[in-house]
């Protein structure tokens, strides 16, 4: 439905992936935001860490806590299985 969000914002159940881009907010995104997304049951959360040029991935919620954590570096590729795409992080971190 193309008009689905004209009347209201998406709810947590509508969100498959949340991506935050962080430099000065990095500690907040790693702490508070991660906890909020866990509480909302967002299946996957990425923090694009501009300081260290890496993407921090958390997913696989078990009892309200992300159990899988991974870091992808600038020389890596980042993929998202839900949609089958892949992007070299060198395109983001130049």
KAQUI-V189130 format. One record per helix or strand of 3 or more residues. SS is the DSSP state (helix for helix, strand for strand). FROM is the first residue (numbers start at 1). LEN is the number of residues. Records with the same first field share a line. If there is no record, write none. Layout:
SS: FROM-LEN ; FROM-LEN
This chain:
helix: 12-3 ; 26-14 ; 89-3
strand: 18-5 ; 44-6 ; 54-9 ; 65-9 ; 77-4 ; 85-4
